[in-house]
Amino acid sequence: MSRDPDATVGLTADEVYRQILTRAPEHDIDPTLDRVAAVCDLLGDPQRAYRVVHLTGTNGKTSTARMVERLLRELGLRTGLFTSPHLTQVGERITIDGEPLSDERFVEVWEDVRPYVEMIDQRGTRLSFFEVLTVMAFAAFADAPVDVAVVEVGLGGRWDSTNVADGQVAVITPVAMDHERYLGDSLVSIAEEKSGIVKPGATLVLAAQEPEVEQVVLAAADERRARVVREGLDIDVLERAPAVGGQLLTLRGLGGVYTDVFVPLLGEHQAHNALLALVATEALVTGGAALDPGVVEAAFAGASSPGRLEVIRSSPVIVVDGAHNPAGVRAMVGAIDEAFALTRVVGVVGIMADKDVEGILAELEPLLAEVVVTQAGGDRAMNPDDLAQIAEDVFGPDRVHVAARLDDAIDLAVQRAEGEVDRGSAVLVTGSIMLVAQARVLLGRT
């Protein structure tokens, strides 16, 4: 792509980010792909310049996407990875060969696509924040160029801006209730939206699902003549054992059984994410034949997923996890019970107002001795006082504290946990990925 070498002089990545933030927010879905498709058409359809692994689902998308990318890179392929949201810098959302876009490169990509974005803006409704980032990701991947792009949907699937790409492999992680305002108020309606990423002739790698979800997705795959690979039928996690810093797995993929695979991520859900990642890679690279076991072992050993059961401080232990719906919290609680010998956990919890707040708190209640509710950040966050009222109904008033500022909330939680340090105490920050992002910055993780 041609670029005016003087166009980016004096412009910073933060300034570009603020400009893009003036657009409609990423959770505000307008059910059309027309704007993104029009910009991509003007750019020469960069999303068709490489193979695509496309991922959706309610929980586990980002972790699975990261593991797919790591496997592909270990196989010697140039990779692009598009995930959301970011934890510290917006460039984290768009990575090439495992490295986030630098601030300079982020500005350059924006200047490459900006004239075309503004051209389509002038035709009617402006592109949204997430639509612009999607276009930037596709353009950056084509410019690199990458061999494969691993693309996580922002929300849903059918109308998500990433769906202008045709994934040769589609991955659907477990589907549960979330984002009901945008995706529908039943598992069936949510499954219908998410199955929209399955393209004609693609391979669908499908996690174990509730029966009504599976029925919807299989019908969509059959209609599009997609090859279906189902967890529990065609592939499986055969064995799983906790290990220091992660877990040791035996996985049955398309190409055979992979034994003694160490994954440095905690929780049974991450074992299933690893399986999906392995099989998606098999399907894309070999058509289903086995991968080199040494490559698989090396790739998984280097896997990471920041903000997901991440220990960011000790004495007392402080763990952050971006779980933000009841199913995600349930998986997180099980992983904590399995991986940590804790006798007392104090929670720092902030939740978006459009979430199932009571359901999230109910899943947390058996784990937490006390909870400090706080502001999650952003205009969608529930007011801490309102959150406290709901929390008191779930936990009882004696176990609930309020601190509007996150730094104060963490300090208070540490104080409430400190007396039990020698007997195994921890602070858990959870309920929102935005809250986790802020906590990581406060506690020195970048």
C-alpha positions as CSV (number, residue, x, y, z in Angstrom):
1,M,0.0,0.0,0.0
2,S,1.3,3.5,-0.8
3,R,1.8,5.9,2.0
4,D,2.6,9.6,2.3
5,P,5.9,9.5,4.4
6,D,4.9,12.9,6.0
7,A,1.3,11.9,6.8
8,T,2.1,10.5,10.3
9,V,4.4,13.3,11.4
10,G,3.4,14.5,14.9
11,L,0.5,12.0,15.2
12,T,0.7,9.6,18.1
13,A,-1.0,6.2,18.6
14,D,-2.9,7.6,21.6
15,E,-4.2,10.5,19.4
16,V,-5.3,8.0,16.7
17,Y,-7.0,5.8,19.4
18,R,-8.9,8.8,20.8
19,Q,-10.0,9.7,17.3
20,I,-11.3,6.2,16.7
21,L,-13.0,6.2,20.1
22,T,-15.3,9.0,19.0
23,R,-17.1,6.5,16.8
24,A,-19.9,4.2,17.9
25,P,-18.6,1.8,20.7
26,E,-17.8,-1.8,19.9
27,H,-20.7,-3.2,21.8
28,D,-23.2,-1.2,19.8
29,I,-24.1,-3.6,17.0
30,D,-25.6,-2.4,13.7
31,P,-26.6,-5.6,11.9
32,T,-24.8,-5.0,8.6
33,L,-21.5,-5.9,7.1
34,D,-21.9,-3.4,4.3
35,R,-19.6,-0.7,5.7
36,V,-16.6,-2.9,6.4
37,A,-17.1,-4.8,3.1
38,A,-17.1,-1.5,1.2
39,V,-13.9,-0.3,2.8
40,C,-12.2,-3.7,2.3
41,D,-13.3,-3.6,-1.4
42,L,-11.7,-0.2,-1.8
43,L,-8.5,-1.6,-0.2
44,G,-8.5,-4.6,-2.5
45,D,-10.0,-7.1,-0.1
46,P,-7.0,-7.6,2.2
47,Q,-9.0,-10.2,4.2
48,R,-8.7,-12.5,1.2
49,A,-4.9,-12.3,1.0
50,Y,-4.3,-15.1,3.5
51,R,-6.0,-18.1,5.1
52,V,-8.2,-17.4,8.1
53,V,-9.1,-19.2,11.3
54,H,-12.2,-17.6,12.7
55,L,-13.3,-18.0,16.3
56,T,-16.5,-17.3,18.2
57,G,-18.3,-18.6,21.3
58,T,-19.2,-17.2,24.7
59,N,-16.1,-18.0,26.7
60,G,-12.6,-19.1,25.7
61,K,-12.3,-17.4,22.4
62,T,-9.2,-15.3,23.2
63,S,-7.3,-18.1,24.9
64,T,-8.1,-20.5,22.1
65,A,-7.1,-17.9,19.4
66,R,-3.8,-17.3,21.2
67,M,-3.0,-21.0,21.2
68,V,-3.9,-21.4,17.5
69,E,-1.6,-18.6,16.7
70,R,1.2,-20.0,18.8
71,L,0.9,-23.4,17.1
72,L,0.9,-21.9,13.6
73,R,3.9,-19.8,14.4
74,E,5.8,-22.8,15.8
75,L,5.1,-24.5,12.5
76,G,7.0,-21.7,10.7
77,L,4.0,-19.8,9.3
78,R,3.8,-16.0,9.5
79,T,0.8,-15.2,11.6
80,G,-1.6,-12.4,12.3
81,L,-3.8,-12.4,15.4
82,F,-6.8,-10.1,16.0
83,T,-8.4,-10.3,19.5
84,S,-10.4,-8.0,21.8
85,P,-10.5,-6.2,24.0
86,H,-7.0,-5.0,24.8
87,L,-5.5,-4.9,28.3
88,T,-3.0,-2.0,28.1
89,Q,-2.4,-0.7,24.6
90,V,-4.8,-0.9,21.6
91,G,-2.0,-2.3,19.5
92,E,-2.3,-5.5,21.5
93,R,-5.4,-6.3,19.5
94,I,-3.4,-6.7,16.3
95,T,-0.3,-8.8,16.5
96,I,2.0,-10.1,13.7
97,D,4.3,-13.0,14.4
98,G,3.4,-12.7,18.1
99,E,4.3,-9.1,18.4
100,P,1.7,-6.3,19.0
101,L,1.7,-3.5,16.5
102,S,4.1,-0.8,17.7
103,D,2.7,2.7,18.2
104,E,4.4,3.9,15.0
105,R,3.0,1.0,13.0
106,F,-0.5,1.5,14.5
107,V,-0.4,5.1,13.2
108,E,0.9,4.0,9.8
109,V,-1.9,1.5,9.4
110,W,-4.5,4.1,10.3
111,E,-3.1,6.5,7.8
112,D,-3.2,3.7,5.1
113,V,-6.9,3.0,5.7
114,R,-8.2,6.4,6.8
115,P,-9.0,7.9,3.4
116,Y,-11.1,4.8,2.5
117,V,-12.8,4.7,5.9
118,E,-13.7,8.4,5.5
119,M,-15.0,7.8,2.0
120,I,-17.4,5.2,3.2
121,D,-18.3,7.4,6.3
122,Q,-19.5,10.0,3.9
123,R,-22.1,7.7,2.4
124,G,-24.1,7.4,5.6
125,T,-23.5,6.0,9.0
126,R,-19.8,6.2,10.1
127,L,-17.9,3.0,10.7
128,S,-17.9,2.0,14.4
129,F,-14.8,1.8,16.6
130,F,-14.6,-2.0,16.2
131,E,-15.3,-1.8,12.4
132,V,-12.3,0.5,12.0
133,L,-10.0,-1.8,14.0
134,T,-11.2,-4.8,12.0
135,V,-10.3,-3.0,8.8
136,M,-6.9,-2.0,10.2
137,A,-6.2,-5.6,11.3
138,F,-7.0,-7.0,7.8
139,A,-4.9,-4.3,6.1
140,A,-1.9,-4.8,8.5
141,F,-2.0,-8.6,7.9
142,A,-2.0,-8.2,4.2
143,D,0.8,-5.6,4.3
144,A,3.0,-7.9,6.4
145,P,2.1,-10.2,4.6
146,V,1.0,-13.1,6.9
147,D,0.3,-16.7,5.9
148,V,-2.6,-17.1,8.3
149,A,-4.8,-14.7,10.3
150,V,-6.4,-15.9,13.5
151,V,-9.4,-13.8,14.0
152,E,-11.6,-13.6,17.1
153,V,-15.1,-12.1,16.6
154,G,-15.9,-9.0,18.7
155,L,-19.5,-9.9,19.5
156,G,-21.8,-12.7,18.1
157,G,-20.7,-13.8,14.6
158,R,-23.2,-13.3,11.8
159,W,-23.1,-9.5,11.9
160,D,-19.7,-9.1,13.5
161,S,-17.5,-7.0,11.3
162,T,-14.8,-9.7,11.2
163,N,-17.3,-11.9,9.3
164,V,-16.4,-10.2,6.0
165,A,-13.5,-12.7,6.1
166,D,-14.2,-16.3,5.0
167,G,-12.6,-18.6,7.5
168,Q,-11.3,-21.9,6.1
169,V,-11.6,-23.1,9.7
170,A,-14.3,-21.9,12.1
171,V,-14.1,-22.6,15.8
172,I,-17.1,-22.3,18.1
173,T,-16.1,-22.5,21.8
174,P,-18.8,-23.2,24.4
175,V,-22.0,-21.1,24.0
176,A,-23.7,-19.7,27.0
177,M,-26.0,-16.8,28.0
178,D,-24.3,-13.4,27.5
179,H,-24.9,-10.2,25.6
180,E,-28.6,-11.0,25.5
181,R,-29.4,-7.4,24.6
182,Y,-27.6,-7.8,21.3
183,L,-27.7,-11.5,20.6
184,G,-31.1,-12.6,21.9
185,D,-32.5,-14.0,25.1
186,S,-32.1,-17.7,24.5
187,L,-29.3,-20.2,23.8
188,V,-30.9,-20.9,20.4
189,S,-30.9,-17.3,19.3
190,I,-27.3,-16.8,20.5
191,A,-26.3,-20.0,18.7
192,E,-27.9,-18.8,15.5
193,E,-25.8,-15.6,15.6
194,K,-22.6,-17.4,16.4
195,S,-23.1,-20.1,13.7
196,G,-23.0,-17.3,11.1
197,I,-19.2,-17.5,10.9
198,V,-19.4,-21.0,9.4
199,K,-18.8,-20.5,5.7
200,P,-19.6,-22.9,2.7
201,G,-17.0,-25.7,2.5
202,A,-15.2,-24.7,5.7
203,T,-14.2,-27.0,8.6
204,L,-16.1,-26.3,11.8
205,V,-14.4,-27.3,15.1
206,L,-17.2,-27.4,17.6
207,A,-16.7,-27.5,21.4
208,A,-19.0,-29.6,23.6
209,Q,-22.3,-27.7,23.7
210,E,-25.8,-27.8,25.2
211,P,-28.1,-29.9,23.0
212,E,-30.1,-27.0,21.7
213,V,-27.0,-25.1,20.7
214,E,-25.5,-28.1,19.0
215,Q,-28.7,-28.7,17.0
216,V,-28.7,-25.1,15.7
217,V,-25.0,-25.1,14.8
218,L,-25.1,-28.5,13.1
219,A,-28.0,-27.5,11.0
220,A,-26.1,-24.4,9.8
221,A,-23.1,-26.4,9.0
222,D,-25.1,-28.9,7.1
223,E,-26.8,-26.2,5.1
224,R,-23.3,-24.8,4.1
225,R,-21.8,-28.3,3.5
226,A,-19.2,-27.6,6.1
227,R,-17.1,-30.4,7.6
228,V,-17.9,-30.8,11.3
229,V,-15.4,-31.9,14.0
230,R,-17.1,-32.4,17.3
231,E,-15.6,-32.5,20.8
232,G,-16.6,-35.7,22.6
233,L,-17.2,-37.5,19.3
234,D,-14.3,-36.9,16.9
235,I,-11.8,-35.3,19.3
236,D,-11.4,-35.3,23.1
237,V,-9.4,-34.4,26.2
238,L,-8.4,-37.9,27.2
239,E,-6.4,-37.1,30.4
240,R,-5.7,-34.1,32.4
241,A,-3.5,-33.7,35.5
242,P,-2.6,-30.5,37.3
243,A,1.1,-29.6,37.1
244,V,3.3,-26.9,38.5
245,G,2.3,-23.7,36.6
246,G,-0.3,-25.4,34.5
247,Q,-1.5,-28.8,33.5
248,L,-0.4,-31.9,31.7
249,L,-2.7,-33.2,28.9
250,T,-3.4,-36.1,26.7
251,L,-5.4,-34.9,23.6
252,R,-7.1,-36.9,20.9
253,G,-6.9,-34.8,17.8
254,L,-7.8,-35.6,14.2
255,G,-4.4,-37.0,13.5
256,G,-4.0,-39.2,16.6
257,V,-3.2,-38.9,20.3
258,Y,-0.8,-36.4,21.7
259,T,0.6,-37.3,25.1
260,D,2.4,-35.4,27.9
261,V,1.4,-32.0,26.5
262,F,2.2,-29.3,29.1
263,V,0.0,-26.2,28.9
264,P,1.0,-23.4,31.3
265,L,-2.7,-22.3,31.8
266,L,-4.9,-23.2,34.7
267,G,-8.3,-24.8,34.7
268,E,-10.2,-27.6,33.0
269,H,-11.6,-25.1,30.5
270,Q,-8.1,-24.3,29.2
271,A,-7.6,-28.0,28.5
272,H,-10.6,-27.9,26.2
273,N,-9.5,-24.7,24.7
274,A,-6.1,-26.3,23.9
275,L,-7.9,-29.2,22.2
276,L,-9.9,-26.9,20.0
277,A,-6.7,-25.0,19.1
278,L,-4.8,-28.2,18.3
279,V,-7.6,-29.5,16.0
280,A,-8.1,-26.2,14.3
281,T,-4.4,-26.1,13.4
282,E,-4.5,-29.7,12.2
283,A,-7.5,-29.0,10.0
284,L,-5.9,-25.9,8.5
285,V,-2.4,-27.1,8.0
286,T,-2.6,-30.8,7.3
287,G,-6.3,-31.4,6.5
288,G,-6.4,-33.6,9.6
289,A,-3.1,-35.4,9.6
290,A,-1.0,-35.4,12.8
291,L,1.3,-32.5,13.6
292,D,4.9,-33.0,14.7
293,P,4.5,-33.8,18.5
294,G,7.7,-31.8,19.2
295,V,6.2,-28.8,17.6
296,V,2.9,-29.2,19.5
297,E,4.8,-29.5,22.8
298,A,6.9,-26.5,22.2
299,A,4.0,-24.3,21.0
300,F,1.8,-25.2,24.0
301,A,4.7,-24.7,26.5
302,G,4.9,-21.1,25.2
303,A,1.2,-20.4,25.4
304,S,-0.1,-17.5,27.4
305,S,-3.4,-15.7,28.0
306,P,-2.9,-12.5,30.1
307,G,-5.8,-11.6,32.3
308,R,-7.0,-15.1,32.6
309,L,-6.3,-16.6,36.0
310,E,-3.1,-14.6,36.0
311,V,-1.2,-14.3,39.3
312,I,0.2,-10.7,39.4
313,R,1.4,-10.4,43.0
314,S,2.2,-12.6,46.0
315,S,1.8,-12.2,49.8
316,P,-1.1,-12.1,49.6
317,V,-1.6,-13.7,46.2
318,I,-3.5,-11.4,43.8
319,V,-5.1,-13.2,40.9
320,V,-7.0,-11.4,38.1
321,D,-9.5,-13.1,35.7
322,G,-11.7,-11.5,33.1
323,A,-14.7,-13.8,33.6
324,H,-17.8,-11.7,33.0
325,N,-20.7,-14.1,32.7
326,P,-22.0,-16.9,35.0
327,A,-20.5,-19.7,32.8
328,G,-17.1,-18.1,32.7
329,V,-17.2,-17.4,36.5
330,R,-18.1,-21.0,37.1
331,A,-15.1,-22.3,35.1
332,M,-12.8,-19.8,36.9
333,V,-14.0,-20.9,40.4
334,G,-13.4,-24.5,39.5
335,A,-9.9,-23.7,38.3
336,I,-9.1,-21.8,41.5
337,D,-10.3,-24.6,43.7
338,E,-8.1,-27.0,41.7
339,A,-5.0,-25.0,41.3
340,F,-4.6,-23.0,44.6
341,A,-4.6,-24.3,48.2
342,L,-6.6,-21.3,49.6
343,T,-8.5,-21.0,52.7
344,R,-9.7,-17.5,52.3
345,V,-10.4,-15.5,49.1
346,V,-11.5,-11.8,49.1
347,G,-12.9,-10.6,45.9
348,V,-12.7,-7.2,44.1
349,V,-15.6,-7.2,41.8
350,G,-16.8,-4.7,39.2
351,I,-19.5,-5.7,36.6
352,M,-21.1,-4.1,33.6
353,A,-24.7,-3.1,34.1
354,D,-25.9,-5.0,31.1
355,K,-24.6,-8.4,32.5
356,D,-26.3,-11.0,34.6
357,V,-25.0,-9.4,37.8
358,E,-26.9,-11.6,40.2
359,G,-25.9,-14.7,38.3
360,I,-22.2,-13.7,38.4
361,L,-22.3,-13.0,42.1
362,A,-24.1,-16.2,42.8
363,E,-21.3,-18.2,41.2
364,L,-18.7,-16.2,43.2
365,E,-20.4,-16.6,46.5
366,P,-19.2,-20.1,47.5
367,L,-15.6,-19.0,46.8
368,L,-15.4,-15.6,48.4
369,A,-15.2,-15.0,52.1
370,E,-15.8,-11.3,51.5
371,V,-16.3,-9.1,48.5
372,V,-15.3,-5.5,47.8
373,V,-17.4,-4.0,45.0
374,T,-16.1,-1.2,42.9
375,Q,-16.4,0.6,39.6
376,A,-15.5,-1.5,36.6
377,G,-14.7,1.4,34.3
378,G,-16.5,2.7,31.2
379,D,-20.0,4.1,30.8
380,R,-21.6,0.6,30.9
381,A,-20.3,-0.2,34.4
382,M,-22.7,-0.7,37.2
383,N,-22.5,1.9,40.0
384,P,-20.8,0.4,43.0
385,D,-23.6,1.3,45.4
386,D,-26.1,-0.4,43.2
387,L,-23.8,-3.4,42.8
388,A,-23.4,-3.5,46.6
389,Q,-27.2,-3.8,47.1
390,I,-27.4,-6.8,44.8
391,A,-24.2,-8.3,46.4
392,E,-25.8,-7.9,49.9
393,D,-28.7,-10.0,48.8
394,V,-26.3,-12.7,47.6
395,F,-23.6,-12.6,50.3
396,G,-25.3,-10.9,53.2
397,P,-24.4,-7.4,54.3
398,D,-21.6,-8.4,56.6
399,R,-19.5,-9.8,53.8
400,V,-19.9,-6.8,51.4
401,H,-17.7,-3.7,51.2
402,V,-17.8,-0.7,48.8
403,A,-14.8,1.2,47.4
404,A,-15.6,3.3,44.3
405,R,-11.9,3.6,43.3
406,L,-10.2,0.4,42.2
407,D,-6.9,1.2,44.0
408,D,-8.9,1.7,47.2
409,A,-10.8,-1.5,46.6
410,I,-7.6,-3.6,46.1
411,D,-6.0,-2.0,49.2
412,L,-9.1,-2.9,51.3
413,A,-9.3,-6.4,49.9
414,V,-5.6,-6.9,50.8
415,Q,-6.3,-5.7,54.3
416,R,-9.2,-8.1,54.7
417,A,-7.0,-11.0,53.4
418,E,-3.7,-10.2,55.1
419,G,-4.6,-11.8,58.4
420,E,-4.8,-15.2,56.8
421,V,-1.6,-15.0,54.7
422,D,0.0,-17.9,56.5
423,R,-3.1,-20.1,56.1
424,G,-3.5,-19.5,52.4
425,S,-5.3,-16.3,51.4
426,A,-5.7,-14.5,48.1
427,V,-7.4,-11.5,46.5
428,L,-9.3,-12.2,43.3
429,V,-10.1,-9.3,40.9
430,T,-12.9,-10.3,38.5
431,G,-16.2,-9.5,36.9
432,S,-15.0,-7.4,33.9
433,I,-12.1,-7.5,31.5
434,M,-11.9,-3.7,31.8
435,L,-11.5,-4.1,35.5
436,V,-8.8,-6.6,35.1
437,A,-7.0,-4.4,32.6
438,Q,-7.0,-1.5,35.1
439,A,-5.8,-3.8,37.9
440,R,-2.9,-5.1,35.8
441,V,-1.8,-1.5,35.2
442,L,-2.2,-0.5,38.8
443,L,-0.1,-3.5,39.9
444,G,2.6,-3.0,37.4
445,R,1.7,-5.5,34.7
446,T,2.0,-4.1,31.2
